[in-house]
Amino acid sequence: MIAGLSGRAGKGGAFTRHSGERRQSSGRSRLSGRTMRKERRLKTASSFPRRPAGAAFVGVLVLIVGMAGLCCPLSARADPPTETQKPAPEGAPAAEELARAVASFFADLRSMKARFVEIDAKGTRREGVFLWERPGRFRFSYTDGTPLLIVSDGRQVSLVDEQAGTVSRWPVSQTALAPLLGKKPDPQRLKQAIRAIHPGPIPRLFWVEVADPAHPDRGSALLLFAREGSALSWLGWRVPDGQGGVIEVRLFDTQKNVAIAASAWRFKDPRRAMRRKRRGM
């Protein structure tokens, strides 16, 4: 028997001497029960694996920044590789001519499908499938087990972290390359989005620095093109990773103006499955 207490055990196992103490003890017990349940929920939630925030941010930069410019308002740019900083060879097309050709390329581009290989500043290699369609729709899905997915439905860009069970969103209109994504591409506006032309490592390759002229604070990206006669091929891009490094993405097996199913611009929200899993534990 506990010293100073007598009588029978009240609700919650506390011994009381009269009904007032019993009610007070009962209230404390209910509060303690709610606290314990809350702690169990927090413990359960924290038991799910979480990817480091930095890793998810790299995914944003690689995918959102890579295709649609800097969705996050970063005043950054990716410079061409140092080995490309050399004078254009004699007889090479003038920058003005190349700018017109690039503007025409995007004006004629309605949709696109390609494999992509991404290499970050640490040399880590990832790969997947890239889909793109006007107006402003694109999808990056990894095929190497990376649990990230990027989908734009034409209005907003969604970064889906399937492992963490989170979804982050940005308006597609706030991207650096908004002029390239519109429903009715204007070649003149596309040309205004081209800041500069830089020579590539060999004469037929060149870099195009692009940004939204109305929002230069949203940063820029470098697109790599190959020229064969009057035809252009989009080979990839370089973007800053937000940490002082650069991420390169290369495109392979590119198909232009192909039919893409509407389901490509939708995704299964992992937050619902995560909530069900938490309730079941």
Protein Blocks (a to p, Z undefined) as FASTA:
>chain_A
ZZhiacjddehhiacfbfklmmmmmmmmmmmmmmmmmmmmmmmmmmpccddfklmmmmmm
mmmmmmnopfbacdddddddfklmccddehiacfklmmmmmmmmmmmpmbdcdddddddf
kopacddddddddehiacdddfehpacdcddehlaccdddfknopacdddfklcfklmmm
mmbdcfklmmmmpmbdcddfbfkbccdddddfklmmnopaddddddehjaccdfbdcdde
hlopacddddehiaehiacdfklmgccdfklmmmmmmmmZZ
